[in-house]
Amino acid sequence: MSKQNLVLRSVSNEKDVRCCFQLMQQLRPHLTSESEFWDRWQRQSADGYHLAGLFDGSTPVALAGYRVQENLMRSETWSKLLYHTLAPHL
């Protein structure tokens, strides 16, 4: 893997989501099929879930699933939280 070829981009269509299945399965071994992953992504993305992938050419090498949400951390403070999961491939 050459760092020159790495591109970070949104994973937001069926082809890209399915392409990331094997990588996500390493993080979430309970996922049993590409179709199940696609179905879950569709449901969750409708509720604000996003995927971002680091690609070496057309091959995903890292993946982050996240939601941006507002959360009341303390009574006087609102803050934005980013939940993420990164694959340990870098």
Secondary structure by P-SEA (a helix, b strand, c coil): cccccbbbbbbccaaaaaaaaaaaaaaccccccaaaaaaaaaaaaaabbbbbbbcccccccbbbbbbbbbbcccccbbbbbbbbcccccc
